[in-house]
Amino acid sequence: MTTTVPKVFAFHEFLGVAEAVADHVVYAQNSALNRSLKEKKSSSTSLNSSAASRDSSSSGSKKAKKEKEARFKIALSGGSLIHVLHEGLLKREDVQWGKWDIYFADERLVPFDSPESNYGLAKREILDQIDTEKYGSPRVFHIDEQLIGDPQECAENYEKVLIKGFAGRDSVKLPMFDLFLLGCAPDGHIASLFPNFQENLREKLAWVVPVENAPSGPSNRISLTIPVICHSHRVTFVVEGATKAPVIKTIMERPEKGLPSSIVNEGAAGRVSWFVDDEALRDVFVTKKKYKFHVDGDE
């Protein structure tokens, strides 16, 4: 594995991470919705060269339809990332929740009312607190709670959910998320892809894999795979706390160790960002960048 250096944005404290991540998410949202509208406009123009002759009423109607169809597809992992999003996103006025399609990077196979459930946590901390009358309701795609007793069946079912959401009538090799948000645990696992589970890390074809006998937390899980993560328009890691410093040091300084995050840094090179507080970067040799909040510009 070659050394691939991602963008690393450093912050003094948790609040700085939360505000910057929220800004980054909204920028990804706006970019995705604008890109979607441009693609639809281009497709419409190529398929029907006579569209320009239609009356203004019809044109306005179709424009409204295009805007309605534009969606922001995002994948979330659980844990502390959800707390970061809670702190940063809910107070913003520019989150177009009604245009979001939310999927989960992984899920612990526990009931949704369990504190270990990624969907359950996201529901309590974010989804239930959205002013849906003002901002609309996101479409949320979670696992089938009735299948939590069978990791293989649950993984296959969730893959079908992704296929329906991304492939439609077409055959696509991999889904393409507009933004894939991940944390990183002290043991180096991301989503539910653990360092010592080499078969899962080498998976090339499946979009979702079952995970059994996980070394920490609930033992049975499902997880989206490395190829799916790396195929995203943007991949963003959010990590904070001194307990993460040793693993961050390994990820940034020893990519040849092949930790899941290092594999993603390489596989999605040029599209990976890390938002990390100073505690997690303690004694880590890496070039830090100052995050520039967006107006209409880029990072």
VEXTORDO-107408 format. One record per residue (C-alpha): x, y, z; residue in three letters. Coordinates in nm, 2 decimals. Layout:
      px      py      pz  balum
       X       Y       Z    ALA
...
! end
This chain:
      px      py      pz  balum
    0.00    0.00    0.00    MET
    0.14    0.34   -0.10    THR
    0.12    0.63    0.13    THR
   -0.19    0.84    0.05    THR
   -0.23    1.16    0.25    VAL
   -0.59    1.27    0.30    PRO
   -0.70    1.61    0.40    LYS
   -0.69    1.64    0.78    VAL
   -0.88    1.93    0.94    PHE
   -0.78    1.98    1.31    ALA
   -0.98    2.15    1.58    PHE
   -0.92    2.25    1.94    HIS
   -1.24    2.11    2.08    GLU
   -1.56    1.91    2.01    PHE
   -1.77    2.21    1.92    LEU
   -1.53    2.31    1.65    GLY
   -1.55    1.96    1.50    VAL
   -1.93    1.96    1.51    ALA
   -1.97    2.30    1.35    GLU
   -1.72    2.22    1.07    ALA
   -1.87    1.88    1.00    VAL
   -2.22    2.03    0.97    ALA
   -2.08    2.29    0.73    ASP
   -1.91    2.01    0.53    HIS
   -2.23    1.81    0.52    VAL
   -2.44    2.10    0.40    VAL
   -2.18    2.18    0.13    TYR
   -2.19    1.81    0.02    ALA
   -2.57    1.84    0.02    GLN
   -2.58    2.15   -0.20    ASN
   -2.32    2.01   -0.44    SER
   -2.52    1.69   -0.48    ALA
   -2.85    1.86   -0.54    LEU
   -2.70    2.10   -0.79    ASN
   -2.51    1.81   -0.97    ARG
   -2.84    1.61   -0.98    SER
   -3.02    1.90   -1.14    LEU
   -2.75    1.96   -1.40    LYS
   -2.74    1.59   -1.49    GLU
   -3.12    1.58   -1.53    LYS
   -3.12    1.89   -1.74    LYS
   -2.84    1.75   -1.96    SER
   -3.02    1.42   -2.00    SER
   -3.35    1.60   -2.08    SER
   -3.18    1.82   -2.34    THR
   -3.02    1.52   -2.52    SER
   -3.34    1.32   -2.52    LEU
   -3.57    1.59   -2.65    ASN
   -3.42    1.86   -2.86    SER
   -3.76    2.02   -2.91    SER
   -3.80    2.10   -2.54    ALA
   -3.71    2.46   -2.60    ALA
   -4.03    2.51   -2.80    SER
   -4.26    2.42   -2.51    ARG
   -4.45    2.70   -2.34    ASP
   -4.32    2.86   -2.03    SER
   -4.59    2.70   -1.81    SER
   -4.48    2.35   -1.91    SER
   -4.11    2.45   -1.87    SER
   -4.18    2.58   -1.52    GLY
   -4.37    2.26   -1.43    SER
   -4.08    2.04   -1.54    LYS
   -3.82    2.25   -1.36    LYS
   -4.02    2.21   -1.04    ALA
   -4.04    1.84   -1.10    LYS
   -3.66    1.82   -1.15    LYS
   -3.60    2.00   -0.82    GLU
   -3.84    1.77   -0.64    LYS
   -3.66    1.46   -0.77    GLU
   -3.31    1.58   -0.68    ALA
   -3.19    1.38   -0.37    ARG
   -2.89    1.39   -0.14    PHE
   -2.78    1.03   -0.07    LYS
   -2.58    1.00    0.26    ILE
   -2.45    0.70    0.46    ALA
   -2.41    0.73    0.83    LEU
   -2.23    0.52    1.08    SER
   -2.32    0.53    1.45    GLY
   -2.16    0.60    1.78    GLY
   -2.01    0.94    1.85    SER
   -2.06    1.06    1.49    LEU
   -2.44    1.08    1.56    ILE
   -2.36    1.31    1.86    HIS
   -2.15    1.53    1.64    VAL
   -2.42    1.56    1.38    LEU
   -2.68    1.63    1.65    HIS
   -2.47    1.92    1.78    GLU
   -2.38    2.07    1.44    GLY
   -2.67    2.01    1.21    LEU
   -2.99    2.06    1.41    LEU
   -2.93    2.43    1.47    LYS
   -2.86    2.51    1.10    ARG
   -3.13    2.66    0.88    GLU
   -2.99    2.54    0.55    ASP
   -3.03    2.16    0.59    VAL
   -3.28    2.04    0.32    GLN
   -3.39    1.74    0.52    TRP
   -3.68    1.67    0.29    GLY
   -3.43    1.60    0.01    LYS
   -3.21    1.35    0.20    TRP
   -3.20    0.98    0.15    ASP
   -3.03    0.84    0.46    ILE
   -2.87    0.49    0.47    TYR
   -2.66    0.33    0.73    PHE
   -2.29    0.23    0.69    ALA
   -2.35   -0.05    0.93    ASP
   -2.59   -0.18    1.19    GLU
   -2.57   -0.37    1.51    ARG
   -2.83   -0.65    1.50    LEU
   -3.03   -0.55    1.81    VAL
   -3.38   -0.41    1.85    PRO
   -3.42   -0.05    1.74    PHE
   -3.50    0.06    2.09    ASP
   -3.16   -0.07    2.21    SER
   -2.90    0.20    2.29    PRO
   -2.67   -0.01    2.07    GLU
   -2.88    0.04    1.75    SER
   -2.73    0.29    1.50    ASN
   -3.07    0.36    1.35    TYR
   -3.23    0.39    1.70    GLY
   -2.96    0.64    1.81    LEU
   -3.00    0.84    1.49    ALA
   -3.37    0.85    1.53    LYS
   -3.36    0.97    1.89    ARG
   -3.08    1.22    1.85    GLU
   -3.15    1.36    1.50    ILE
   -3.46    1.23    1.31    LEU
   -3.71    1.28    1.59    ASP
   -3.59    1.64    1.64    GLN
   -3.62    1.77    1.28    ILE
   -3.89    2.03    1.23    ASP
   -4.05    1.84    0.95    THR
   -4.32    2.10    0.89    GLU
   -4.05    2.35    0.81    LYS
   -3.78    2.14    0.65    TYR
   -3.96    1.82    0.53    GLY
   -3.88    1.46    0.63    SER
   -3.58    1.27    0.50    PRO
   -3.63    0.92    0.36    ARG
   -3.46    0.68    0.59    VAL
   -3.35    0.33    0.48    PHE
   -3.27    0.10    0.77    HIS
   -3.25   -0.28    0.82    ILE
   -3.55   -0.50    0.87    ASP
   -3.58   -0.53    1.24    GLU
   -3.75   -0.87    1.20    GLN
   -3.42   -1.01    1.05    LEU
   -3.18   -0.92    1.34    ILE
   -3.16   -1.29    1.43    GLY
   -3.00   -1.39    1.10    ASP
   -2.70   -1.18    0.99    PRO
   -2.67   -1.33    0.65    GLN
   -3.04   -1.28    0.56    GLU
   -3.03   -0.93    0.71    CYS
   -2.73   -0.84    0.50    ALA
   -2.89   -0.98    0.18    GLU
   -3.21   -0.79    0.25    ASN
   -3.03   -0.46    0.31    TYR
   -2.84   -0.50   -0.01    GLU
   -3.17   -0.53   -0.19    LYS
   -3.27   -0.20   -0.03    VAL
   -2.96   -0.04   -0.17    LEU
   -3.01   -0.20   -0.51    ILE
   -3.36   -0.06   -0.52    LYS
   -3.24    0.29   -0.42    GLY
   -2.94    0.31   -0.64    PHE
   -2.99    0.08   -0.93    ALA
   -3.36    0.10   -1.01    GLY
   -3.41   -0.06   -1.35    ARG
   -3.04   -0.03   -1.44    ASP
   -2.75   -0.25   -1.36    SER
   -2.49   -0.07   -1.15    VAL
   -2.18   -0.22   -1.01    LYS
   -2.17   -0.02   -0.70    LEU
   -2.39    0.25   -0.53    PRO
   -2.25    0.60   -0.53    MET
   -2.32    0.80   -0.22    PHE
   -2.29    1.17   -0.23    ASP
   -2.13    1.16    0.12    LEU
   -2.02    0.87    0.34    PHE
   -1.97    0.96    0.70    LEU
   -1.76    0.74    0.93    LEU
   -1.61    0.73    1.27    GLY
   -1.30    0.52    1.37    CYS
   -1.29    0.32    1.69    ALA
   -0.98    0.28    1.91    PRO
   -0.93   -0.07    1.77    ASP
   -0.93    0.06    1.42    GLY
   -1.27   -0.07    1.30    HIS
   -1.49    0.15    1.07    ILE
   -1.86    0.09    1.02    ALA
   -1.85   -0.28    1.12    SER
   -1.54   -0.37    0.93    LEU
   -1.28   -0.49    1.18    PHE
   -0.90   -0.51    1.12    PRO
   -0.87   -0.88    1.18    ASN
   -1.17   -0.98    0.96    PHE
   -0.97   -1.00    0.64    GLN
   -1.24   -1.18    0.44    GLU
   -1.47   -0.88    0.49    ASN
   -1.19   -0.64    0.41    LEU
   -1.12   -0.82    0.08    ARG
   -1.48   -0.85   -0.03    GLU
   -1.51   -0.71   -0.39    LYS
   -1.86   -0.80   -0.51    LEU
   -2.11   -0.77   -0.22    ALA
   -2.25   -0.44   -0.12    TRP
   -2.33   -0.56    0.23    VAL
   -2.17   -0.83    0.44    VAL
   -2.28   -1.01    0.76    PRO
   -2.05   -0.97    1.06    VAL
   -2.06   -1.24    1.33    GLU
   -1.86   -1.27    1.65    ASN
   -1.74   -0.90    1.64    ALA
   -1.47   -0.85    1.90    PRO
   -1.65   -0.55    2.06    SER
   -2.00   -0.44    2.12    GLY
   -2.29   -0.65    1.98    PRO
   -2.14   -0.95    1.82    SER
   -2.38   -0.98    1.52    ASN
   -2.38   -0.69    1.27    ARG
   -2.40   -0.60    0.90    ILE
   -2.18   -0.36    0.72    SER
   -2.14   -0.19    0.39    LEU
   -1.82   -0.30    0.22    THR
   -1.49   -0.12    0.13    ILE
   -1.57   -0.09   -0.24    PRO
   -1.90    0.08   -0.16    VAL
   -1.73    0.32    0.08    ILE
   -1.46    0.40   -0.17    CYS
   -1.70    0.46   -0.46    HIS
   -1.86    0.76   -0.28    SER
   -1.83    1.11   -0.41    HIS
   -1.70    1.21   -0.07    ARG
   -1.57    1.00    0.23    VAL
   -1.54    1.18    0.56    THR
   -1.41    1.05    0.89    PHE
   -1.50    1.22    1.21    VAL
   -1.28    1.13    1.51    VAL
   -1.23    1.29    1.85    GLU
   -1.08    1.21    2.18    GLY
   -0.74    1.11    2.32    ALA
   -0.83    0.74    2.32    THR
   -0.82    0.75    1.94    LYS
   -0.47    0.90    1.92    ALA
   -0.28    0.57    1.90    PRO
   -0.49    0.43    1.61    VAL
   -0.49    0.76    1.42    ILE
   -0.11    0.76    1.45    LYS
   -0.10    0.41    1.29    THR
   -0.35    0.51    1.02    ILE
   -0.16    0.82    0.92    MET
    0.20    0.71    0.97    GLU
    0.18    0.34    0.90    ARG
   -0.06    0.28    0.62    PRO
    0.11   -0.05    0.53    GLU
   -0.05   -0.19    0.84    LYS
   -0.36   -0.22    0.64    GLY
   -0.62   -0.09    0.89    LEU
   -0.96   -0.04    0.73    PRO
   -0.93    0.34    0.73    SER
   -0.59    0.32    0.56    SER
   -0.75    0.10    0.29    ILE
   -1.02    0.37    0.24    VAL
   -0.76    0.65    0.24    ASN
   -0.59    0.47   -0.05    GLU
   -0.90    0.35   -0.23    GLY
   -1.08    0.68   -0.23    ALA
   -0.77    0.90   -0.27    ALA
   -0.85    1.26   -0.33    GLY
   -1.20    1.23   -0.19    ARG
   -1.12    1.16    0.17    VAL
   -1.14    1.42    0.45    SER
   -1.07    1.37    0.82    TRP
   -1.22    1.60    1.09    PHE
   -1.02    1.54    1.41    VAL
   -0.98    1.72    1.73    ASP
   -0.63    1.80    1.88    ASP
   -0.66    1.52    2.14    GLU
   -0.70    1.26    1.87    ALA
   -0.40    1.40    1.68    LEU
   -0.17    1.40    1.98    ARG
    0.19    1.29    1.88    ASP
    0.06    1.22    1.52    VAL
    0.29    1.33    1.24    PHE
    0.05    1.46    0.98    VAL
    0.00    1.79    0.79    THR
   -0.30    1.96    0.94    LYS
   -0.53    2.20    0.75    LYS
   -0.75    2.48    0.87    LYS
   -1.11    2.43    0.77    TYR
   -1.26    2.71    0.57    LYS
   -1.63    2.75    0.61    PHE
   -1.83    2.76    0.29    HIS
   -2.03    3.04    0.14    VAL
   -2.01    2.95   -0.23    ASP
   -1.65    2.84   -0.23    GLY
   -1.47    2.51   -0.20    ASP
   -1.24    2.37    0.07    GLU
! end
